[in-house]
């Protein structure tokens, strides 16, 4: 009779997720600046819209619609933070908590787990505000079917 007590499962992700499944636009860092939060598999990335200052100079002799377009500010996405989480994200929403200086993120994971996190400016990392696990098997199955 063999014993399985010494057996462990090891999982290493060799490449970060490239596909994104969820996004929210919220005040992630502070109330003055909005950020685009995108999530895919176990990756959470935070982007901001930044002015594109590397625009090529246009020829002064060109009298086309390009000059009209130049009045519209050109923006680009700049990745500010990237976080790798320890579970696959099943849903993502932003929430405003009373008295908070920034928006928090409500994330659900497999097996009926919910987490509320927000940005911590002291550590430049995510801080868990609340973590919930629903043990009812019927609830687990219902949540799993809703996200499939």
Secondary structure, DSSP 4 states (H G I P E B T S, - for coil): ----TT-------SS------EEEEEEEEETTEEEEEEEETTEEEEEEEEE---PPPPPTT--SHHHHHHTSPPEEEEEEEEEE-SS-EEEEEEEPPTT-SS-EEEEEETTTEEEEEEEETTTTEEEEEEEEE---HHHHHHHHHHT-
